[in-house]
């Protein structure tokens, strides 16, 4: 039985026309990118971004500060709670500044009392960037690179999936329809809703000759069966299952 032909161009794009590879890149790339970004922001806000230490190692200036607050955060490093230490200090020009730093050893600071001066280092070019002397501005250190890595990899995957989806959409909306014959089916490693996704190879005739293509389907026709495809009239090798 021949399946119904797709409507004439320009036709509305059908999300089901996306192949499993594009869906995978969009879905998992988006998830990884979002989770990585959220974790990177949360870790940087709580433990301090790792690049602060690079600036302070290079141009940090020593100063004395007055303790204003000690607050525990919800973040932990090596089983210890990260505390956010707030303080005020005067920069080299005498202007009052407020700063904060993370530490897992608040007892040494609190034990000295709120009136005891704190030894800090600050960046004269960005006084808001500071740290307790002898400690790192970023409590999490290079561990903060991990969520950034997830965000970057996820973003690249999502961008690649988006590019593939836009290319398929352009073909689907304005391409030419042709009836293709299934020439091969093989199982893939992907599952959708518990059903195995199959790789399907097909061939179809165009004014420029015989052309082949491949797609992924959960319920493909058998080998020798038919399915409609939509192809780019100028380059039939660019095609998509309808």
MITOR-660019 format. One line per 4 residues: number of its first residue (from 1); for each residue y negated, z, x of N, C-alpha, C. Coordinates in steps of 0.1 Angstrom, whole numbers, plus 5000, padded with zeros to 4 digits. Example, Ala and Ser with C-alpha at 12.3 -4.5 7.8 and 13.67 -1.06 7.14 Angstrom:
BEGIN
1	5057:5078:5132:5045:5078:5123:5033:5078:5132 ~ 5022:5071:5128:5011:5071:5137:5000:5079:5129
***
This chain:
BEGIN
1	5012:5000:5009:5000:5000:5000:4988:5000:5009 ~ 4979:4990:5007:4967:4989:5015:4956:5000:5010 ~ 4951:5008:5019:4941:5018:5015:4928:5011:5011 ~ 4920:5018:5003:4907:5012:4998:4898:5009:5009
5	4891:4998:5009:4881:4994:5019:4869:5003:5019 ~ 4862:5005:5030:4850:5013:5030:4839:5005:5024 ~ 4828:5012:5019:4817:5005:5013:4810:4996:5023 ~ 4802:4986:5018:4794:4977:5028:4783:4985:5035
9	4779:4980:5046:4768:4986:5054:4755:4983:5047 ~ 4745:4992:5049:4746:5005:5055:4753:5015:5046 ~ 4763:5022:5052:4771:5032:5044:4767:5046:5049 ~ 4769:5055:5040:4767:5070:5043:4778:5074:5053
13	4773:5082:5063:4783:5087:5073:4792:5098:5067 ~ 4805:5097:5070:4814:5107:5065:4819:5115:5077 ~ 4817:5129:5076:4820:5138:5087:4835:5137:5091 ~ 4843:5133:5081:4857:5131:5084:4860:5120:5094
17	4850:5111:5096:4852:5100:5105:4851:5105:5120 ~ 4846:5117:5122:4846:5122:5136:4860:5125:5141 ~ 4862:5120:5154:4876:5123:5159:4877:5138:5164 ~ 4889:5142:5166:4891:5156:5169:4885:5160:5182
21	4884:5151:5192:4877:5154:5204:4863:5157:5202 ~ 4855:5150:5194:4841:5153:5192:4840:5166:5184 ~ 4848:5168:5174:4848:5181:5167:4850:5193:5176 ~ 4860:5191:5185:4863:5202:5195:4851:5205:5204
25	4845:5194:5209:4833:5196:5218:4822:5203:5211 ~ 4819:5199:5198:4808:5204:5191:4811:5219:5187 ~ 4823:5221:5182:4826:5235:5177:4827:5245:5189 ~ 4836:5242:5198:4838:5252:5209:4826:5252:5219
29	4820:5241:5221:4808:5240:5229:4797:5249:5223 ~ 4795:5247:5210:4785:5255:5203:4788:5270:5203 ~ 4801:5274:5201:4804:5288:5201:4802:5294:5215 ~ 4807:5287:5225:4806:5292:5239:4791:5293:5243
33	4784:5282:5240:4770:5282:5243:4762:5294:5236 ~ 4765:5296:5223:4758:5307:5216:4762:5320:5221 ~ 4775:5323:5223:4779:5336:5228:4774:5338:5242 ~ 4775:5328:5251:4769:5330:5264:4755:5333:5264
37	4747:5326:5256:4733:5328:5255:4729:5342:5250 ~ 4737:5347:5240:4734:5360:5234:4738:5371:5245 ~ 4749:5369:5252:4753:5379:5262:4743:5379:5273 ~ 4739:5367:5278:4730:5366:5289:4716:5373:5285
41	4711:5371:5273:4699:5378:5269:4701:5393:5268 ~ 4712:5397:5262:4715:5411:5261:4716:5418:5274 ~ 4724:5412:5283:4726:5418:5296:4713:5419:5304 ~ 4705:5408:5304:4693:5407:5311:4683:5417:5306
45	4682:5419:5292:4673:5428:5287:4677:5443:5290 ~ 4690:5445:5290:4694:5459:5293:4695:5463:5307 ~ 4702:5454:5315:4705:5457:5329:4695:5450:5338 ~ 4687:5442:5333:4677:5434:5342:4683:5421:5347
49	4676:5410:5347:4681:5398:5352:4683:5399:5367 ~ 4693:5392:5372:4697:5393:5386:4686:5387:5396 ~ 4678:5378:5391:4669:5372:5400:4657:5381:5403 ~ 4655:5392:5395:4644:5401:5399:4646:5407:5413
53	4659:5410:5417:4661:5415:5430:4658:5405:5441 ~ 4659:5392:5438:4656:5382:5448:4641:5383:5451 ~ 4633:5384:5441:4618:5385:5443:4614:5398:5450 ~ 4620:5409:5445:4617:5422:5451:4622:5424:5465
57	4633:5418:5469:4637:5418:5483:4628:5411:5492 ~ 4621:5401:5486:4613:5392:5495:4599:5398:5496 ~ 4593:5403:5484:4579:5407:5485:4576:5420:5478 ~ 4586:5429:5477:4584:5442:5470:4575:5451:5478
61	4566:5458:5470:4557:5468:5476:4560:5482:5471 ~ 4560:5491:5480:4564:5505:5476:4552:5512:5469 ~ 4556:5520:5459:4546:5528:5451:4553:5540:5446 ~ 4544:5549:5441:4549:5561:5434:4546:5560:5419
65	4556:5564:5411:4554:5563:5396:4557:5576:5390 ~ 4552:5577:5377:4554:5590:5369:4564:5586:5358 ~ 4575:5595:5357:4585:5593:5347:4579:5595:5333 ~ 4583:5586:5324:4578:5587:5310:4590:5588:5300
69	4601:5582:5303:4613:5582:5294:4626:5579:5301 ~ 4636:5585:5295:4650:5582:5300:4658:5580:5287 ~ 4663:5568:5285:4670:5565:5273:4684:5558:5276 ~ 4695:5563:5270:4707:5556:5272:4708:5543:5264
73	4714:5533:5269:4716:5520:5262:4731:5519:5258 ~ 4734:5508:5251:4747:5506:5246:4756:5499:5256 ~ 4750:5495:5268:4757:5488:5278:4764:5497:5288 ~ 4775:5493:5294:4783:5501:5304:4786:5492:5315
77	4786:5498:5327:4790:5491:5340:4800:5501:5347 ~ 4812:5496:5349:4823:5503:5356:4825:5517:5350 ~ 4825:5517:5336:4827:5529:5329:4815:5538:5327 ~ 4804:5535:5334:4792:5543:5333:4782:5537:5324
81	4775:5546:5317:4764:5541:5308:4752:5537:5315 ~ 4746:5526:5311:4733:5522:5317:4722:5529:5310 ~ 4713:5536:5318:4701:5542:5312:4689:5534:5316 ~ 4680:5534:5306:4667:5527:5308:4657:5537:5312
85	4651:5537:5324:4641:5546:5329:4627:5540:5327 ~ 4619:5547:5320:4605:5542:5319:4595:5550:5327 ~ 4585:5543:5333:4576:5550:5341:4562:5542:5342 ~ 4552:5549:5347:4539:5543:5349:4535:5544:5363
89	4527:5535:5368:4523:5535:5382:4510:5527:5383 ~ 4503:5529:5395:4491:5521:5397:4494:5511:5408 ~ 4490:5498:5406:4492:5488:5416:4482:5489:5427 ~ 4483:5480:5436:4474:5480:5448:4459:5480:5445
93	4456:5475:5434:4442:5474:5430:4437:5486:5421 ~ 4447:5495:5419:4444:5507:5411:4446:5505:5396 ~ 4450:5494:5392:4452:5492:5377:4465:5499:5373 ~ 4464:5506:5361:4476:5512:5356:4487:5502:5351
97	4499:5504:5354:4510:5495:5350:4521:5504:5344 ~ 4529:5497:5335:4541:5503:5330:4553:5495:5334 ~ 4563:5502:5337:4575:5495:5342:4588:5503:5337 ~ 4599:5496:5339:4612:5503:5335:4623:5497:5344
101	4633:5504:5346:4644:5500:5354:4657:5506:5348 ~ 4668:5500:5351:4681:5505:5346:4688:5512:5358 ~ 4696:5522:5354:4703:5530:5364:4715:5536:5357 ~ 4726:5538:5365:4737:5545:5359:4738:5560:5365
105	4727:5564:5372:4726:5577:5377:4713:5584:5373 ~ 4711:5587:5360:4699:5593:5356:4697:5607:5360 ~ 4708:5614:5363:4708:5628:5366:4699:5631:5378 ~ 4699:5622:5388:4691:5624:5400:4676:5623:5397
109	4673:5615:5387:4659:5614:5383:4654:5625:5374 ~ 4662:5628:5364:4659:5639:5354:4659:5652:5361 ~ 4668:5654:5371:4669:5667:5378:4657:5670:5386 ~ 4649:5660:5390:4637:5662:5398:4625:5666:5389
113	4627:5665:5376:4616:5668:5366:4607:5657:5364 ~ 4600:5657:5352:4592:5646:5348:4579:5645:5356 ~ 4575:5656:5362:4563:5656:5370:4565:5651:5384 ~ 4577:5651:5389:4580:5646:5402:4578:5631:5403
117	4571:5627:5414:4569:5612:5415:4582:5605:5418 ~ 4582:5593:5412:4594:5584:5414:4590:5574:5425 ~ 4599:5571:5434:4597:5561:5444:4602:5548:5438 ~ 4593:5538:5438:4596:5525:5432:4592:5514:5441
121	4596:5502:5438:4590:5490:5444:4586:5480:5433 ~ 4575:5473:5435:4571:5464:5424:4567:5451:5431 ~ 4566:5440:5423:4562:5427:5428:4547:5426:5426 ~ 4539:5424:5436:4525:5424:5434:4520:5411:5427
125	4529:5401:5427:4525:5389:5419:4529:5389:5405 ~ 4538:5399:5401:4543:5401:5388:4546:5416:5387 ~ 4536:5425:5385:4538:5439:5386:4548:5445:5375 ~ 4550:5437:5365:4560:5441:5355:4574:5441:5360
129	4576:5434:5371:4589:5434:5378:4590:5445:5388 ~ 4598:5455:5386:4599:5466:5395:4613:5472:5395 ~ 4615:5481:5404:4629:5488:5404:4627:5501:5411 ~ 4636:5510:5409:4637:5523:5416:4641:5520:5431
133	4634:5526:5440:4636:5523:5454:4650:5528:5458 ~ 4658:5520:5464:4671:5523:5468:4682:5518:5458 ~ 4677:5513:5447:4686:5508:5436:4682:5493:5434 ~ 4691:5486:5426:4689:5473:5423:4681:5471:5410
137	4673:5461:5409:4666:5459:5396:4676:5455:5385 ~ 4686:5448:5389:4696:5444:5380:4709:5452:5382 ~ 4712:5461:5372:4723:5470:5373:4736:5462:5373 ~ 4736:5451:5365:4748:5443:5364:4750:5433:5376
141	4740:5431:5384:4741:5422:5395:4745:5408:5392 ~ 4753:5402:5401:4758:5388:5399:4767:5387:5387 ~ 4772:5398:5382:4780:5397:5369:4772:5390:5358 ~ 4759:5391:5359:4751:5384:5349:4752:5369:5349
145	4757:5363:5360:4759:5349:5361:4770:5344:5351 ~ 4780:5353:5348:4791:5349:5339:4786:5344:5326 ~ 4778:5352:5318:4774:5347:5305:4765:5334:5307 ~ 4757:5334:5317:4749:5322:5319:4758:5310:5322
149	4769:5312:5329:4778:5301:5331:4784:5296:5318 ~ 4788:5306:5309:4794:5302:5296:4783:5294:5288 ~ 4771:5299:5289:4760:5292:5281:4758:5278:5286 ~ 4758:5276:5299:4756:5263:5305:4768:5253:5301
153	4780:5258:5304:4792:5250:5301:4793:5247:5286 ~ 4790:5257:5277:4790:5255:5263:4780:5245:5259 ~ 4768:5246:5265:4757:5236:5261:4760:5222:5265 ~ 4767:5221:5277:4771:5207:5281:4781:5201:5272
157	4791:5210:5268:4801:5205:5259:4795:5201:5246 ~ 4786:5209:5241:4780:5206:5228:4772:5193:5229 ~ 4764:5191:5240:4756:5179:5242:4765:5167:5243 ~ 4777:5168:5250:4786:5157:5250:4792:5154:5237
161	4796:5164:5229:4801:5162:5216:4790:5156:5207 ~ 4778:5160:5208:4767:5154:5200:4765:5140:5203 ~ 4765:5137:5216:4764:5123:5220:4775:5114:5214 ~ 4787:5119:5215:4798:5111:5209:4797:5110:5194
165	4793:5120:5187:4791:5120:5173:4780:5110:5169 ~ 4769:5110:5176:4758:5101:5172:4763:5086:5174 ~ 4771:5084:5185:4775:5070:5187:4785:5066:5176 ~ 4794:5075:5172:4803:5071:5161:4796:5069:5148
169	4785:5078:5146:4778:5076:5134:4771:5063:5133 ~ 4765:5058:5144:4758:5045:5144:4768:5034:5141 ~ 4780:5035:5146:4790:5025:5144:4794:5025:5129 ~ 4797:5037:5124:4801:5039:5110:4791:5034:5100
173	4779:5037:5102:4768:5034:5093:4766:5019:5092 ~ 4765:5012:5103:4761:4998:5103:4772:4988:5108 ~ 4784:4993:5112:4794:4984:5117:4801:4976:5107 ~ 4810:4967:5111:4818:4958:5103:4832:4965:5100
177	4837:4963:5088:4850:4968:5085:4861:4958:5088 ~ 4872:4964:5092:4884:4955:5094:4897:4963:5091 ~ 4907:4957:5087:4920:4963:5084:4928:4963:5097 ~ 4932:4975:5102:4939:4976:5114:4954:4980:5112
181	4962:4976:5121:4976:4980:5120:4979:4990:5131 ~ 4986:5001:5126:4990:5012:5135:5000:5007:5145 ~ 4998:5009:5158:5007:5004:5168:5014:5015:5175 ~ 5009:5027:5174:5016:5039:5181:5010:5052:5176
185	5019:5062:5176:5015:5076:5172:5022:5086:5182 ~ 5014:5095:5186:5019:5106:5195:5012:5119:5192 ~ 5019:5130:5194:5014:5143:5191:5004:5147:5201 ~ 4994:5154:5197:4984:5160:5206:4986:5175:5207
189	4979:5182:5215:4980:5197:5216:4971:5204:5206 ~ 4963:5197:5199:4954:5203:5189:4960:5205:5176 ~ 4955:5215:5169:4959:5218:5155:4946:5221:5147 ~ 4946:5217:5135:4935:5219:5125:4941:5225:5113
193	4937:5237:5109:4943:5244:5097:4958:5244:5098 ~ 4963:5247:5110:4978:5248:5112:4985:5235:5113 ~ 4979:5224:5111:4985:5211:5112:4983:5204:5125 ~ 4993:5198:5131:4992:5191:5143:4983:5179:5142
197	4974:5177:5151:4966:5165:5152:4973:5154:5160 ~ 4974:5142:5154:4981:5131:5160:4971:5121:5166 ~ 4975:5116:5178:4968:5104:5184:4973:5091:5178 ~ 4965:5083:5173:4969:5071:5167:4962:5059:5174
201	4971:5049:5178:4966:5037:5183:4967:5026:5173 ~ 4958:5017:5173:4958:5006:5163:4952:4993:5169 ~ 4955:4982:5162:4949:4969:5166:4944:4962:5154 ~ 4934:4954:5156:4928:4947:5144:4922:4934:5150
205	4920:4924:5141:4914:4911:5144:4899:4911:5141 ~ 4892:4904:5150:4877:4902:5149:4875:4888:5152 ~ 4863:4883:5148:4860:4869:5152:4861:4866:5167 ~ 4860:4876:5175:4861:4874:5190:4875:4876:5195
209	4885:4879:5186:4898:4881:5190:4904:4894:5186 ~ 4916:4896:5191:4924:4909:5188:4917:4920:5196 ~ 4916:4932:5190:4909:4943:5196:4918:4956:5193 ~ 4918:4965:5202:4926:4977:5200:4916:4989:5200
213	4921:5000:5195:4914:5012:5194:4923:5024:5192 ~ 4917:5036:5193:4925:5048:5190:4917:5059:5184 ~ 4923:5068:5177:4916:5078:5170:4926:5090:5168 ~ 4921:5101:5162:4930:5112:5159:4930:5115:5144
217	4942:5117:5139:4943:5120:5125:4954:5131:5123 ~ 4952:5138:5112:4962:5148:5108:4974:5142:5100 ~ 4971:5132:5092:4981:5126:5084:4980:5111:5086 ~ 4984:5105:5097:4982:5091:5099:4993:5083:5092
221	4990:5070:5090:5000:5061:5084:5011:5059:5095 ~ 5023:5055:5091:5034:5053:5101:5031:5040:5109 ~ 5038:5039:5120:5037:5027:5128:5040:5015:5120 ~ 5031:5005:5121:5032:4993:5112:5024:4994:5100
225	5020:5006:5096:5011:5008:5085:4997:5004:5088 ~ 4988:5005:5078:4974:5000:5080:4964:5011:5077 ~ 4953:5009:5083:4941:5018:5080:4929:5010:5083 ~ 4918:5013:5076:4905:5006:5078:4898:5012:5090
229	4892:5003:5098:4883:5007:5109:4870:5001:5108 ~ 4860:5006:5114:4847:5001:5114:4843:4998:5129 ~ 4838:4986:5132:4836:4983:5146:4822:4978:5148 ~ 4817:4979:5161:4804:4973:5164:4806:4958:5166
233	4798:4950:5158:4799:4936:5158:4797:4929:5172 ~ 4788:4936:5180:4785:4930:5193:4795:4935:5203 ~ 4802:4946:5201:4812:4951:5210:4823:4958:5202 ~ 4833:4949:5198:4844:4955:5189:4852:4966:5195
237	4851:4967:5209:4858:4978:5215:4853:4992:5211 ~ 4841:4992:5206:4835:5004:5201:4838:5005:5186 ~ 4847:5012:5182:4852:5013:5168:4856:5027:5164 ~ 4857:5029:5151:4860:5042:5146:4868:5041:5133
241	4878:5050:5131:4886:5049:5119:4877:5052:5107 ~ 4879:5045:5096:4871:5047:5084:4876:5058:5076
***
